[in-house]
Amino acid sequence: MISQFATSLIFAHAGHGASNGFLHGFVHPVGGLDHILAMVAVGIWAAMLGGRATWIVPTSFIILMAIGGAVGMSGVAFPFVEHGIGASVLVLGVLIAIAARLPVYAAAGIVGAFALFHGVAHGAEMPFTESGLGYGLGFLVATAILHLVGVGIGFGFERLTALIFIRTAGAGIALVGGLLLAGVL
């Protein structure tokens, strides 16, 4: 009951209504620019870090997003969700733009913290009639695909020795994150 009440109050993103659980969960992350940029940015930064970070960083995001999703589905209050999502876009963009080289577990911790906000947003917007498992698997699979797209972009530009392009893309992502936090977008 509490989750139904909380879910009806927290409609910060488009795409609400009756749907298939897995399908609705799958399309939720790709329905907003903020989520797309953050998910792809995680993959790009993981590729830039290379080595074990290529899989540890996105995996930590997915695990902590699943936890955040459960929190959101349960209706537990989680403050500043939209601010956390906007900050994720800004910070990840800056980390790419400056080609930040952090230790793997520090990078995993940063993206994991942001993943909680994304997960709460996804979970809180689960339709009342859907299975949490199907819906959750949907948004986790979509997130993994967006991470893989980011890893592909990161490795693709690295092979082309075009790091300046990827860093410029990071600056663009950061700009969008700043505009999201300022309420312009």
Secondary structure as UniProt FT lines:
FT   HELIX           2..9
FT   HELIX           21..27
FT   HELIX           29..31
FT   HELIX           33..49
FT   TURN            51..52
FT   HELIX           53..74
FT   TURN            79..80
FT   HELIX           81..97
FT   TURN            98..99
FT   HELIX           104..124
FT   TURN            128..129
FT   HELIX           132..159
FT   TURN            160..161
FT   HELIX           163..182
//
